[in-house]
Amino acid sequence: MSVSSFKKKNPRGRRGMSGASETSTRVCDHDGCDEAGKYRAPKAPDVLDDFFWFCQAHVREYNLKWNFFDGTTEAELNAQMSKDKVWERATKPLGDPEARAWARLGIEDPHQVLGANATQNPGKGPQAGRRLPPTERRALEILDAKDTWSKPEVRKSYKALIKVLHPDMNGGNRSQEEQLQEVVWAWDQIKGSRNFKD
């Protein structure tokens, strides 16, 4: 059975668009008024299920004067507003969620998982390597250079290798030409890179 067919079959308590109860047979609760009481209004803020029944003119008058917080102090009003922010549910402090996760594992200090070197950051020391593309990393290996070097330092290593490998410098020996080509390729990679200081 649908809701609309239920309302058609059972007209008790139906209200129209204006909020008037179409089937109400009550008389207006306002003193001296004999009109039909078709509009309901709550009697008190703490009793919202018990109603007065008024005619349209008197329900408007009643609604204009209605104040849910009538008779409450400012402190009570502020307390109610604070409760309303969290839908009147008590809240608990969250604390540190990470600490609670470690506590579930029986660990009080997360650094104890890593041991004595837990608080040392290997990425910040002078020996720390930088993130380089694979081609530049390979070029440094070929040139026997370190990633902390500047371009002039890498160039010195390049020149030293050229003097050893180039046929004009080593008495015409061409057995190391492939290695020479790798060294030239490696210097081209570093020469055009922005990852090294000039």
Backbone as a chain_set.jsonl record, in Angstrom:
{"seq": "MSVSSFKKKNPRGRRGMSGASETSTRVCDHDGCDEAGKYRAPKAPDVLDDFFWFCQAHVREYNLKWNFFDGTTEAELNAQMSKDKVWERATKPLGDPEARAWARLGIEDPHQVLGANATQNPGKGPQAGRRLPPTERRALEILDAKDTWSKPEVRKSYKALIKVLHPDMNGGNRSQEEQLQEVVWAWDQIKGSRNFKD", "coords": {"N": [[0.847, -1.166, 0.0], [0.643, 2.153, -0.882], [1.816, 5.351, 0.372], [0.306, 7.571, -0.374], [-2.179, 6.42, -1.116], [-2.933, 5.414, 1.333], [-3.348, 7.757, 2.795], [-5.537, 8.751, 1.439], [-7.498, 6.875, 2.019], [-7.572, 6.995, 4.782], [-8.437, 9.677, 6.2], [-7.933, 10.933, 8.612], [-6.429, 13.406, 10.541], [-5.248, 14.757, 8.436], [-3.394, 17.344, 6.858], [-3.553, 20.43, 5.143], [-1.981, 22.474, 2.567], [-1.496, 24.828, 3.931], [-1.037, 24.049, 6.484], [-3.159, 23.553, 8.03], [-5.3, 21.407, 9.818], [-7.46, 19.462, 8.178], [-9.504, 17.875, 9.063], [-10.071, 18.541, 11.631], [-12.103, 19.016, 14.486], [-12.058, 20.705, 16.544], [-12.403, 23.585, 18.685], [-11.138, 26.908, 18.609], [-8.452, 27.537, 20.848], [-7.962, 30.002, 21.937], [-8.898, 32.533, 24.194], [-12.269, 33.483, 24.141], [-12.703, 33.049, 21.424], [-14.585, 31.589, 18.853], [-14.1, 30.221, 16.546], [-13.095, 27.537, 14.272], [-10.548, 25.394, 15.448], [-8.002, 24.741, 13.69], [-5.291, 24.784, 13.449], [-2.316, 23.696, 14.869], [-0.217, 24.296, 17.723], [2.733, 24.12, 19.664], [2.671, 23.672, 23.241], [4.707, 24.233, 25.136], [8.291, 24.763, 25.26], [9.646, 22.517, 26.271], [7.782, 20.541, 26.099], [6.901, 19.271, 23.42], [5.03, 17.695, 22.232], [2.476, 18.164, 23.004], [-0.306, 20.109, 22.222], [-1.717, 23.378, 21.523], [-4.765, 24.322, 19.942], [-5.53, 26.433, 17.364], [-7.323, 29.038, 15.593], [-6.656, 30.425, 12.3], [-5.908, 33.185, 12.501], [-5.254, 33.473, 15.228], [-3.224, 31.542, 15.576], [-1.19, 32.645, 14.092], [-0.656, 34.931, 15.592], [0.164, 33.726, 17.983], [2.454, 32.356, 17.098], [4.101, 34.503, 16.426], [4.801, 35.435, 18.924], [6.066, 33.298, 20.036], [8.849, 31.799, 21.601], [11.406, 29.685, 21.738], [13.519, 29.651, 23.515], [12.643, 31.057, 25.684], [12.812, 32.236, 28.968], [15.233, 31.087, 29.592], [18.604, 31.341, 30.785], [21.48, 33.32, 29.828], [23.793, 31.799, 29.996], [22.77, 29.185, 29.897], [21.713, 29.281, 27.331], [24.059, 29.606, 25.796], [25.298, 27.183, 26.432], [23.502, 25.386, 25.268], [23.807, 26.106, 22.579], [26.439, 25.301, 22.184], [26.159, 22.533, 22.495], [24.512, 22.017, 20.324], [26.222, 22.286, 18.183], [27.481, 19.861, 17.913], [25.439, 18.097, 17.577], [24.21, 17.528, 19.996], [25.697, 15.504, 21.161], [28.051, 14.03, 23.273], [31.487, 14.806, 23.123], [34.777, 13.414, 22.73], [38.225, 14.005, 23.405], [40.479, 13.549, 20.711], [43.205, 12.999, 20.858], [46.451, 11.766, 20.03], [46.377, 10.193, 17.053], [48.318, 8.641, 15.799], [49.99, 7.843, 17.868], [48.21, 6.26, 19.289], [47.874, 4.188, 17.456], [50.43, 3.024, 17.418], [50.491, 2.234, 20.076], [48.63, 0.179, 20.109], [50.106, -1.818, 18.992], [51.828, -2.317, 20.984], [53.982, -0.666, 21.278], [55.722, 1.973, 22.613], [57.41, 4.082, 21.868], [57.793, 5.058, 18.632], [60.246, 5.186, 17.343], [61.801, 3.2, 18.39], [61.38, 0.966, 16.901], [63.008, 1.106, 14.692], [65.528, 1.092, 15.78], [68.79, 2.106, 17.049], [69.628, 4.027, 15.209], [67.406, 5.461, 14.51], [66.6, 8.143, 14.751], [68.334, 9.508, 13.157], [68.747, 11.209, 10.171], [69.344, 10.029, 7.108], [69.28, 11.369, 4.72], [70.174, 13.996, 4.876], [72.838, 14.553, 5.314], [76.341, 15.441, 4.463], [77.261, 13.437, 2.805], [75.133, 12.565, 1.484], [73.284, 11.343, -1.274], [71.976, 12.773, -4.276], [68.846, 12.959, -6.006], [68.934, 11.762, -9.12], [68.416, 11.55, -12.678], [68.337, 8.331, -14.358], [70.086, 8.272, -16.586], [71.983, 10.274, -16.057], [73.007, 9.291, -13.686], [74.236, 6.954, -14.595], [76.12, 8.146, -16.28], [77.786, 9.394, -14.406], [78.92, 7.143, -13.234], [80.427, 6.128, -15.36], [82.265, 8.209, -15.736], [83.596, 8.046, -13.404], [82.878, 9.652, -11.215], [81.475, 11.579, -8.496], [78.147, 12.162, -7.198], [77.996, 14.459, -5.734], [79.722, 16.257, -6.704], [80.699, 19.274, -8.487], [80.093, 20.723, -11.794], [82.629, 21.609, -12.915], [84.401, 19.922, -11.472], [83.608, 17.369, -12.312], [84.23, 17.673, -14.961], [87.031, 17.768, -14.886], [87.6, 15.125, -14.245], [86.6, 13.938, -16.557], [88.361, 15.021, -18.526], [90.743, 13.869, -17.695], [90.241, 11.174, -18.225], [89.919, 11.271, -21.005], [92.498, 11.9, -21.835], [93.761, 9.533, -21.327], [92.397, 7.672, -22.911], [92.08, 8.598, -25.579], [93.151, 8.178, -28.961], [95.05, 9.945, -30.073], [96.393, 10.843, -27.883], [97.401, 8.628, -26.578], [99.36, 7.405, -28.047], [98.364, 6.371, -30.489], [96.858, 4.072, -30.045], [94.057, 2.23, -30.682], [92.379, 0.541, -29.351], [90.707, 1.177, -27.284], [88.498, 2.637, -28.112], [85.682, 2.293, -27.925], [85.234, 2.613, -25.204], [86.074, 5.234, -25.0], [84.073, 6.52, -26.483], [81.911, 6.096, -24.776], [82.728, 7.669, -22.603], [82.683, 10.246, -23.73], [79.95, 10.399, -24.35], [78.947, 10.322, -21.723], [79.957, 12.724, -20.632], [78.516, 14.542, -22.191], [75.966, 14.149, -21.171], [76.173, 15.14, -18.541], [77.118, 17.724, -18.985], [74.95, 19.168, -20.118], [73.177, 19.14, -18.04], [71.059, 20.341, -15.399], [71.366, 19.68, -12.822], [73.805, 19.931, -11.639], [76.191, 22.123, -10.165], [77.562, 24.988, -11.748]], "CA": [[0.0, 0.0, 0.0], [1.444, 3.372, -0.955], [1.489, 6.363, 1.373], [-0.779, 8.436, -0.862], [-3.463, 5.713, -1.048], [-3.271, 5.319, 2.75], [-3.893, 9.055, 3.211], [-6.878, 8.911, 0.858], [-8.425, 6.0, 2.731], [-7.615, 7.367, 6.191], [-8.268, 11.131, 6.179], [-7.731, 11.455, 9.962], [-5.219, 14.154, 10.79], [-4.635, 15.319, 7.228], [-3.215, 18.788, 6.86], [-3.415, 21.004, 3.806], [-0.757, 23.217, 2.278], [-1.321, 25.902, 4.917], [-0.756, 23.448, 7.777], [-4.422, 23.355, 8.747], [-5.815, 20.051, 9.866], [-8.741, 19.566, 7.491], [-10.545, 17.086, 9.723], [-10.173, 18.941, 13.033], [-13.425, 19.483, 14.93], [-11.802, 21.471, 17.758], [-12.671, 25.022, 18.706], [-9.914, 27.657, 18.877], [-8.126, 27.591, 22.278], [-7.803, 31.383, 22.384], [-10.069, 32.968, 24.991], [-13.303, 34.266, 23.471], [-12.779, 32.78, 19.981], [-15.45, 30.445, 18.574], [-13.791, 29.65, 15.23], [-12.544, 26.181, 14.295], [-9.117, 25.304, 15.752], [-7.411, 23.835, 12.702], [-3.832, 24.914, 13.446], [-1.759, 23.308, 16.15], [0.981, 25.007, 18.175], [3.203, 23.469, 20.886], [2.362, 24.412, 24.46], [5.917, 24.676, 25.818], [9.497, 24.288, 24.594], [10.057, 21.194, 26.74], [6.704, 19.587, 25.812], [6.591, 19.562, 22.023], [4.001, 16.781, 21.732], [1.175, 18.623, 23.503], [-0.57, 21.274, 21.379], [-2.907, 24.228, 21.501], [-5.371, 24.358, 18.615], [-5.976, 27.804, 17.129], [-7.747, 29.427, 14.248], [-5.52, 30.957, 11.553], [-5.494, 34.495, 13.036], [-4.642, 33.332, 16.544], [-1.979, 30.789, 15.476], [-0.186, 33.618, 13.643], [-0.328, 35.757, 16.761], [0.907, 32.859, 18.911], [3.767, 32.086, 16.511], [4.919, 35.712, 16.512], [5.263, 35.577, 20.304], [6.718, 32.058, 20.467], [10.3, 31.822, 21.733], [11.824, 28.398, 22.286], [14.46, 29.879, 24.605], [12.056, 31.967, 26.668], [13.022, 31.818, 30.352], [16.563, 30.507, 29.803], [19.656, 32.328, 31.022], [22.454, 33.401, 28.737], [24.702, 30.652, 30.144], [22.054, 28.017, 29.375], [21.619, 29.466, 25.886], [25.378, 29.301, 25.231], [25.519, 25.744, 26.577], [22.678, 24.729, 24.249], [24.423, 26.351, 21.279], [27.625, 24.436, 22.113], [25.683, 21.163, 22.272], [23.948, 21.92, 18.982], [27.304, 22.183, 17.203], [27.83, 18.447, 17.777], [24.169, 17.366, 17.589], [23.948, 17.169, 21.394], [26.432, 14.297, 21.531], [29.284, 14.335, 23.978], [32.683, 14.517, 22.332], [35.98, 13.072, 23.479], [39.407, 14.45, 22.676], [41.045, 12.488, 19.877], [44.577, 12.658, 21.208], [47.321, 11.558, 18.874], [45.982, 8.913, 16.451], [49.498, 7.84, 15.493], [50.44, 7.234, 19.126], [47.268, 5.174, 19.607], [48.149, 3.07, 16.543], [51.631, 2.351, 17.916], [50.167, 1.613, 21.366], [47.944, -1.092, 19.83], [51.141, -2.796, 18.688], [52.653, -2.482, 22.168], [55.197, 0.136, 21.12], [55.521, 3.301, 23.18], [58.174, 5.034, 21.068], [57.906, 4.471, 17.294], [61.635, 5.135, 16.901], [62.454, 1.981, 18.856], [61.22, -0.043, 15.858], [64.138, 1.21, 13.779], [66.78, 0.885, 16.498], [69.569, 3.246, 17.52], [69.779, 5.041, 14.164], [66.07, 5.871, 14.091], [66.425, 9.587, 14.671], [69.284, 10.095, 12.222], [68.183, 11.318, 8.825], [70.438, 9.798, 6.167], [69.161, 12.208, 3.531], [70.565, 15.376, 5.096], [74.268, 14.702, 5.562], [77.125, 15.842, 3.291], [77.481, 12.29, 1.938], [73.839, 12.162, 0.924], [73.183, 11.424, -2.72], [70.775, 13.466, -4.746], [68.046, 12.19, -6.957], [69.319, 12.071, -10.497], [67.853, 10.623, -13.666], [69.208, 7.173, -14.587], [71.152, 8.554, -17.563], [73.029, 11.038, -15.374], [73.617, 8.384, -12.71], [75.124, 6.099, -15.391], [77.22, 8.997, -16.742], [78.715, 9.568, -13.285], [79.663, 5.883, -13.075], [81.398, 6.038, -16.457], [83.299, 9.222, -15.513], [84.16, 7.783, -12.095], [82.641, 10.887, -10.467], [80.463, 11.487, -7.433], [77.005, 13.048, -7.468], [78.122, 15.694, -4.958], [80.686, 17.116, -7.396], [80.191, 20.319, -9.382], [80.44, 20.455, -13.2], [84.083, 21.683, -13.158], [85.067, 18.734, -10.92], [83.3, 16.254, -13.21], [84.97, 17.94, -16.204], [88.427, 17.365, -14.653], [87.624, 13.674, -14.368], [86.384, 13.679, -17.997], [89.599, 15.334, -19.256], [91.755, 12.87, -17.331], [89.914, 9.947, -18.955], [90.156, 11.519, -22.427], [93.955, 11.83, -22.049], [94.174, 8.127, -21.28], [91.705, 6.849, -23.904], [92.091, 9.129, -26.949], [94.298, 7.646, -29.728], [96.066, 10.974, -30.285], [97.1, 11.074, -26.634], [98.006, 7.399, -26.048], [100.282, 6.82, -29.024], [97.665, 5.757, -31.609], [96.192, 2.823, -29.637], [92.607, 2.366, -30.92], [91.668, -0.556, -28.687], [89.788, 1.685, -26.25], [87.589, 3.614, -28.728], [84.318, 2.144, -27.372], [85.256, 3.219, -23.884], [86.172, 6.671, -25.25], [82.727, 6.982, -26.877], [81.089, 6.133, -23.548], [83.152, 8.823, -21.804], [82.161, 11.442, -24.414], [78.495, 10.395, -24.117], [78.711, 10.643, -20.314], [80.175, 14.16, -20.412], [77.388, 15.241, -22.814], [74.827, 14.075, -20.257], [76.425, 16.017, -17.394], [77.323, 19.091, -19.477], [73.656, 19.805, -20.333], [72.301, 18.923, -16.885], [70.858, 21.423, -14.431], [71.507, 19.103, -11.492], [75.159, 20.154, -11.138], [76.569, 23.528, -10.109], [78.568, 25.389, -12.749]], "C": [[0.896, 1.234, 0.0], [0.96, 4.387, 0.085], [0.313, 7.206, 0.908], [-2.131, 7.719, -0.81], [-3.904, 5.548, 0.403], [-3.9, 6.625, 3.228], [-5.3, 9.267, 2.649], [-7.905, 8.078, 1.616], [-8.614, 6.422, 4.179], [-7.378, 8.87, 6.304], [-7.972, 11.738, 7.555], [-6.392, 12.19, 10.063], [-4.563, 14.745, 9.564], [-4.535, 16.823, 7.345], [-3.007, 19.268, 5.444], [-2.102, 21.748, 3.666], [-0.488, 24.287, 3.325], [-0.949, 25.36, 6.287], [-2.005, 23.193, 8.582], [-4.811, 21.894, 8.702], [-7.236, 20.095, 9.33], [-9.867, 18.842, 8.234], [-10.744, 17.48, 11.182], [-11.574, 19.461, 13.349], [-13.291, 20.324, 16.195], [-12.194, 22.929, 17.567], [-11.364, 25.708, 19.094], [-9.703, 27.8, 20.384], [-7.921, 29.005, 22.795], [-9.084, 31.821, 23.1], [-10.993, 33.84, 24.151], [-13.408, 34.02, 21.984], [-13.599, 31.516, 19.768], [-15.16, 29.799, 17.222], [-13.166, 28.262, 15.39], [-11.033, 26.238, 14.546], [-8.447, 24.297, 14.841], [-5.888, 23.838, 12.715], [-3.285, 24.592, 14.827], [-0.476, 24.087, 16.433], [1.433, 24.359, 19.477], [2.964, 24.343, 22.108], [3.603, 24.96, 25.148], [7.14, 24.122, 25.094], [9.917, 22.889, 25.028], [8.982, 20.132, 26.528], [6.23, 19.87, 24.389], [5.546, 18.626, 21.431], [2.593, 17.16, 22.192], [0.883, 19.97, 22.838], [-1.783, 22.079, 21.841], [-3.447, 24.134, 20.09], [-5.998, 25.727, 18.422], [-6.573, 27.947, 15.739], [-6.544, 30.111, 13.58], [-5.017, 32.283, 12.14], [-4.756, 34.34, 14.359], [-3.368, 32.486, 16.519], [-0.86, 31.7, 14.976], [0.279, 34.479, 14.809], [0.534, 34.971, 17.755], [2.335, 32.612, 18.394], [4.688, 33.308, 16.559], [5.514, 35.886, 17.912], [6.077, 34.377, 20.783], [8.238, 32.224, 20.498], [10.712, 30.531, 22.424], [12.707, 28.585, 23.51], [13.933, 30.852, 25.655], [12.269, 31.41, 28.076], [14.384, 31.178, 30.594], [17.583, 31.627, 30.001], [20.623, 32.319, 29.841], [23.433, 32.224, 28.791], [24.053, 29.38, 29.596], [21.939, 28.077, 27.85], [22.946, 29.131, 25.219], [25.69, 27.81, 25.321], [24.738, 24.971, 25.52], [23.284, 24.91, 22.861], [25.672, 25.487, 21.111], [27.229, 22.988, 21.85], [25.174, 20.981, 20.847], [25.028, 21.803, 17.908], [27.683, 20.734, 16.939], [26.594, 17.557, 17.912], [23.876, 16.762, 18.968], [24.578, 15.838, 21.784], [27.713, 14.71, 22.227], [30.474, 13.958, 23.109], [33.846, 14.205, 23.252], [37.176, 13.595, 22.711], [40.029, 13.284, 21.916], [42.429, 12.059, 20.339], [45.395, 12.507, 19.941], [46.987, 10.206, 18.249], [47.187, 8.029, 16.138], [50.013, 7.13, 16.741], [49.521, 6.081, 19.52], [47.519, 3.956, 18.723], [49.383, 2.3, 17.003], [51.336, 1.627, 19.22], [49.447, 0.285, 21.159], [48.945, -2.198, 19.518], [52.071, -3.038, 19.875], [53.948, -1.701, 22.106], [54.92, 1.539, 21.637], [56.218, 4.371, 22.351], [58.37, 4.439, 19.673], [59.341, 4.375, 16.792], [62.337, 3.856, 17.352], [62.314, 0.847, 17.839], [62.455, -0.069, 14.959], [65.486, 1.038, 14.463], [67.493, 2.187, 16.821], [69.674, 4.359, 16.485], [68.444, 5.641, 13.722], [65.935, 7.369, 13.912], [67.416, 10.254, 13.736], [68.685, 10.073, 10.827], [69.306, 11.139, 7.812], [70.393, 10.711, 4.955], [69.679, 13.612, 3.697], [72.059, 15.586, 5.305], [75.026, 15.113, 4.315], [77.363, 14.691, 2.327], [76.197, 11.859, 1.229], [73.82, 12.337, -0.585], [71.93, 12.165, -3.119], [70.056, 12.606, -5.772], [68.388, 12.658, -8.363], [68.622, 11.101, -11.442], [68.837, 9.471, -13.918], [70.344, 7.446, -15.574], [72.297, 9.314, -16.908], [73.739, 10.175, -14.336], [74.625, 7.465, -13.432], [76.348, 6.889, -15.879], [78.253, 9.202, -15.639], [79.547, 8.31, -13.059], [80.764, 5.772, -14.136], [82.564, 6.997, -16.199], [84.005, 9.037, -14.173], [84.087, 9.034, -11.221], [81.568, 10.637, -9.415], [79.35, 12.477, -7.707], [77.052, 14.337, -6.662], [79.082, 16.677, -5.635], [79.97, 18.189, -8.208], [80.598, 19.962, -10.816], [81.95, 20.587, -13.451], [84.841, 20.46, -12.619], [84.828, 17.507, -11.809], [84.082, 16.422, -14.516], [86.444, 17.549, -16.063], [88.58, 15.856, -14.798], [87.471, 13.258, -15.834], [87.677, 13.896, -18.779], [90.692, 14.308, -18.96], [91.515, 11.567, -18.09], [90.19, 10.099, -20.448], [91.651, 11.384, -22.727], [94.45, 10.385, -22.071], [93.62, 7.358, -22.483], [91.855, 7.328, -25.348], [93.337, 8.634, -27.7], [95.406, 8.678, -29.963], [96.93, 11.172, -29.04], [97.834, 9.821, -26.14], [98.866, 6.674, -27.095], [99.603, 6.059, -30.153], [96.972, 4.442, -31.288], [94.678, 3.007, -29.759], [91.797, 1.272, -30.217], [90.63, -0.069, -27.666], [88.798, 2.708, -26.812], [86.16, 3.52, -28.181], [84.219, 2.805, -25.998], [85.325, 4.747, -24.01], [84.809, 7.249, -25.628], [81.788, 7.06, -25.667], [81.437, 7.345, -22.7], [82.621, 10.112, -22.421], [80.652, 11.545, -24.206], [78.186, 10.829, -22.68], [78.899, 12.13, -20.061], [79.049, 14.977, -21.05], [76.165, 15.248, -21.895], [74.993, 15.071, -19.102], [76.517, 17.476, -17.829], [75.986, 19.828, -19.617], [72.721, 19.723, -19.132], [72.203, 20.164, -16.003], [71.067, 20.942, -12.996], [72.889, 19.342, -10.888], [75.484, 21.634, -11.178], [77.643, 23.805, -11.154], [79.839, 25.85, -12.086]], "O": [[1.815, 1.332, 0.813], [-0.153, 4.29, 0.603], [-0.577, 7.524, 1.697], [-3.138, 8.35, -0.49], [-5.101, 5.54, 0.688], [-4.873, 6.606, 3.981], [-6.149, 9.881, 3.294], [-9.036, 8.512, 1.829], [-9.689, 6.232, 4.747], [-6.239, 9.299, 6.486], [-7.779, 12.95, 7.653], [-5.349, 11.643, 9.707], [-3.42, 15.196, 9.641], [-5.436, 17.494, 7.848], [-2.362, 18.597, 4.638], [-1.227, 21.667, 4.527], [0.672, 24.614, 3.573], [-0.58, 26.134, 7.17], [-1.933, 22.674, 9.695], [-4.668, 21.228, 7.677], [-8.119, 20.691, 9.947], [-11.042, 19.161, 8.052], [-11.504, 16.829, 11.898], [-12.152, 20.238, 12.588], [-14.29, 20.626, 16.848], [-12.3, 23.429, 16.447], [-10.567, 25.136, 19.836], [-10.632, 28.136, 21.118], [-7.723, 29.188, 23.996], [-10.195, 31.519, 22.665], [-10.558, 34.809, 23.529], [-14.155, 34.736, 21.316], [-13.355, 30.495, 20.41], [-15.903, 28.916, 16.793], [-12.764, 27.865, 16.484], [-10.326, 27.035, 13.93], [-8.338, 23.121, 15.188], [-5.258, 22.999, 12.072], [-3.734, 25.147, 15.83], [0.249, 24.482, 15.519], [0.592, 24.069, 20.328], [3.038, 25.57, 22.042], [3.555, 26.061, 25.697], [7.038, 23.119, 24.388], [10.488, 22.146, 24.23], [9.233, 18.948, 26.752], [5.273, 20.616, 24.181], [5.207, 18.746, 20.254], [1.621, 16.519, 21.791], [1.718, 20.874, 22.879], [-2.72, 21.559, 22.446], [-2.694, 23.898, 19.145], [-6.869, 26.144, 19.185], [-6.369, 27.12, 14.851], [-5.527, 30.346, 14.232], [-3.807, 32.476, 12.26], [-3.743, 35.001, 14.587], [-2.499, 32.687, 17.368], [0.291, 31.548, 15.386], [1.474, 34.72, 14.979], [1.51, 35.493, 18.295], [3.297, 32.655, 19.16], [5.901, 33.172, 16.712], [6.61, 36.426, 18.058], [6.712, 34.445, 21.835], [8.837, 32.725, 19.546], [10.384, 30.324, 23.592], [12.66, 27.78, 24.44], [14.711, 31.408, 26.43], [11.947, 30.253, 28.346], [14.663, 30.761, 31.719], [17.437, 32.72, 29.453], [20.584, 31.438, 28.983], [23.851, 31.714, 27.751], [24.706, 28.591, 28.913], [22.053, 27.059, 27.166], [22.97, 28.451, 24.194], [26.274, 27.237, 24.401], [25.251, 24.013, 24.942], [23.28, 23.979, 22.055], [25.938, 24.992, 20.016], [27.884, 22.293, 21.073], [25.374, 19.931, 20.235], [24.765, 21.271, 16.829], [28.158, 20.41, 15.851], [26.698, 16.399, 18.316], [23.369, 15.646, 19.085], [24.054, 15.127, 22.64], [28.381, 15.65, 21.797], [30.47, 12.922, 22.443], [33.901, 14.663, 24.394], [37.149, 13.627, 21.48], [40.094, 12.165, 22.426], [42.787, 10.887, 20.226], [45.053, 13.067, 18.899], [47.278, 9.17, 18.847], [47.089, 6.804, 16.203], [50.42, 5.969, 16.686], [49.98, 5.054, 20.02], [47.392, 2.82, 19.181], [49.39, 1.069, 16.983], [51.857, 0.537, 19.459], [49.63, -0.643, 21.947], [48.67, -3.375, 19.751], [52.989, -3.855, 19.796], [54.909, -2.03, 22.801], [54.005, 2.215, 21.168], [55.669, 5.455, 22.153], [59.044, 3.418, 19.536], [59.63, 3.57, 15.907], [63.35, 3.466, 16.771], [63.056, -0.133, 17.907], [62.893, -1.133, 14.521], [66.496, 0.853, 13.784], [66.871, 3.249, 16.863], [69.797, 5.527, 16.855], [68.369, 6.265, 12.664], [65.228, 7.823, 13.013], [67.343, 11.467, 13.54], [68.182, 9.049, 10.365], [70.147, 12.028, 7.674], [71.382, 10.814, 4.229], [69.634, 14.382, 2.738], [72.493, 16.728, 5.461], [74.454, 15.142, 3.226], [77.638, 14.925, 1.151], [76.195, 10.894, 0.465], [74.282, 13.35, -1.11], [70.942, 12.182, -2.385], [70.611, 11.653, -6.319], [68.152, 13.808, -8.731], [68.281, 9.981, -11.063], [70.04, 9.63, -13.71], [71.442, 6.912, -15.418], [73.464, 9.026, -17.178], [74.945, 10.316, -14.133], [75.727, 7.233, -12.935], [77.466, 6.374, -15.891], [79.455, 9.188, -15.902], [80.731, 8.392, -12.734], [81.889, 5.371, -13.837], [83.721, 6.638, -16.419], [84.917, 9.795, -13.846], [85.062, 9.431, -10.583], [80.858, 9.631, -9.443], [79.56, 13.499, -8.359], [76.23, 15.226, -6.882], [79.23, 17.811, -5.178], [78.802, 18.044, -8.569], [81.354, 19.015, -11.031], [82.512, 19.741, -14.147], [85.81, 20.012, -13.233], [85.738, 16.708, -12.03], [84.538, 15.442, -15.106], [87.043, 17.052, -17.017], [89.544, 15.366, -15.386], [88.14, 12.331, -16.293], [88.053, 13.06, -19.6], [91.462, 13.927, -19.841], [92.462, 10.927, -18.546], [90.649, 9.154, -21.089], [92.03, 10.82, -23.753], [95.428, 10.059, -22.744], [94.301, 6.484, -23.02], [91.761, 6.512, -26.264], [94.442, 8.661, -27.158], [96.579, 8.314, -30.044], [98.072, 11.62, -29.141], [98.787, 9.931, -25.368], [99.062, 5.461, -27.014], [100.223, 5.166, -30.731], [96.533, 3.754, -32.21], [94.081, 3.817, -29.05], [90.609, 1.122, -30.501], [89.77, -0.84, -27.241], [88.307, 3.558, -26.069], [85.5, 4.542, -27.994], [83.233, 3.472, -25.686], [84.711, 5.466, -23.222], [84.429, 8.324, -25.163], [80.976, 7.979, -25.556], [80.548, 7.984, -22.138], [82.152, 10.989, -21.694], [80.129, 12.623, -23.924], [77.267, 11.616, -22.452], [78.097, 12.743, -19.356], [78.662, 16.009, -20.502], [75.422, 16.228, -21.845], [74.043, 15.764, -18.739], [76.048, 18.366, -17.12], [75.901, 21.005, -19.266], [71.584, 20.191, -19.203], [73.156, 20.935, -15.885], [70.954, 21.731, -12.058], [73.119, 18.987, -9.732], [75.099, 22.33, -12.117], [78.514, 22.973, -11.41], [80.791, 26.224, -12.771]]}, "num_chains": 1, "name": "protein.A"}
